[in-house]
């Protein structure tokens, strides 16, 4: 799906409306005639009508600024079941030292264009890695690592999407429950200026695989659900993630994971689009399911395989002519792993 978004070259846009001002003018008048019979003298003159004029009413309006919504935004964190046996808190305590967290995608993809589906194409394995190190008890440093060189067809969009992050240094506040704070990227000599997009790209990847834990003590079989609004560029999406504690030892937790991302219909825009062209996301659906292994001393899962399916439906309105429909589908696996340095 990230490949489809990159190929589409689009970004999110919002619209606002205006207000209508109305002025009202009211005039009232009246008159009367003589009650004397004819021939008994000239009728009394009819008094001139009285006209009352009201000045136009001016209504002053002010357009309020749109509220700034800080993303990602956690909408809810709900414990669904406490599990069996004596409960105990799940808490991270990230250990010192550096680890590399790797995510390997093995996908097959197809596209609908001009009313016809392409054949399924198996893409080459693509591995994106983060070097993670603790800089304070609740703060991590993350440095994305370059994707291994590949010339395989279909890999280019993934390499291009990851390249702007490579070598940059990100600061990630992560509390003992695994919840992410405000991520920042360090300004570095010789590096291109970075805007919100570079942080959003890292955050959306992090939120897809991290495992936050409840505040309450829980036992084996406990489950919880976390709903988050975030930006998976260029679309705004709602992520609903459900977790279940399958097994627990002093050094490791086994967690069953279901992560759904839904993007509803929304218009998006890219600065490079030709004038008069509009693009909208009709629907975006992404699902990750599987089981991961978590060690409290490491911020991201140390092992696990997740099944992935995703669908992205785009509609393009050219300056002239009919709208064009494009649908991108991916299916495959995401494998997680961590190595200590």
Residue, then its C-alpha position, 0 to 999 in steps of 0.5 A: x500500500x505504501x508503494x501505491x501511495x508513493x506511485x500516486x504522488x498525492x497529499x492530504x487537503x482540507x476545505x473550509x466554507x464561508x458565511x452569508x451576510x443578510x441586511x433587511x430594509x422594512x417600510x410601513x405606510x397607510x392612508x384614509x379617505x373622507x366620510x362626507x357625502x358628495x356635494x357637501x364641500x371639498x373632501x379633506x386632503x388625504x394626509x401623506x403616508x408616514x414612512x418609517x425606514x430602518x437602517x440596514x442591519x450589519x452582522x459582523x462575522x469572524x471565521x474561527x481558525x481551524x483547530x490544530x489536531x496533533x497526530x498521532x492522536x490516541x482516541x481510546x485505550x480499553x482493557x477488554x479482558x483481565x485474563x486468568x490467574x493472578x494479574x501483574x503489570x506489563x512494563x517496558x524497561x529498555x536496557x542500555x546498548x544498541x539494537x537493530x530492529x528489522x522489518x522484512x516485507x514479502x509481498x505480491x501485488x496487483x493493480x486495477x488500471x483502465x478497467x483491467x487487473x494486472x497479474x499478481x507480481x511477487x515483489x523482492x523481499x524488502x528489509x527496513x531497519x532501525x538502529x535503536x539506543x536508549x539515551x534516557x530512561x524513557x527516551x530512544x534514539x532511532x536511526x534508519x538504516x539504508x535498504x540493501x541495494x537491489x535492482x529487482x523490478x518493483x523494489x524502487x518505490x519502497x527504496x525511494x520511500x525509505x531513502x529520506x529517513x536513512x541516516x537521520x537521527x530521531x528522538x522517540x519518547x517512549x514510556x514504560x507502557x510502550x506509548x509514544x510521545x512527540x517524535x522529533x528529528x535532529x537538524x544535521x549539517x549537510x542534511x536536507x531540511x525536514x518537515x512533518x512528513x519525515x516524522x510521519x513516515x517513521x511514526x506510522x511504521x512504528x505504530x504498526x508494530x509496537x505493542x503498548x500495554x495496559x495500565x492495569x495488572x493482567x493475566x494470561x489471556x488478557x486482551x486490550x484494544x487501542x484506537x489511534x488516528x494518524x497519517x499514513x501519507x498522504x491519507x488520514x487513517x484510523x488504526x484499531x489494534x487489538x492485543x492478547x497476552x498468550x504467554x508470559x515469562x519473566x523475560x518475554x511476552x507472547x502477544x497475538x496482534x490484530x492491527x486494522x487501518x481504515x482510511x475513508x473517502x478524502x480528497x488529497x493533493x500533491x504540489x506536482x499535480x497538473x493544474x485542474x487535476x484532483x485526486x481522492x482516496x476512495x478507500x484505504x484498508x490495511x490489516x496485520x495479524x499474527x503473533x509477536x515476541x516482546x522482551x521488556x528490555x527492547x522497545x519493538x518486538x524481537x521476533x514474529x511474523x504478521x500476515x498483511x493484506x491491503x487495498x488502496x482505491x484512488x480516483x483521479x479527476x483530470x482537468x477534462x474527461x471522465x474520472x479514472x479509477x485505480x486500485x492497488x492490492x498487496x498480500x504477503x507477510x511482514x517478518x520482525x526481528x532484532x539483533x544486538x550490537 
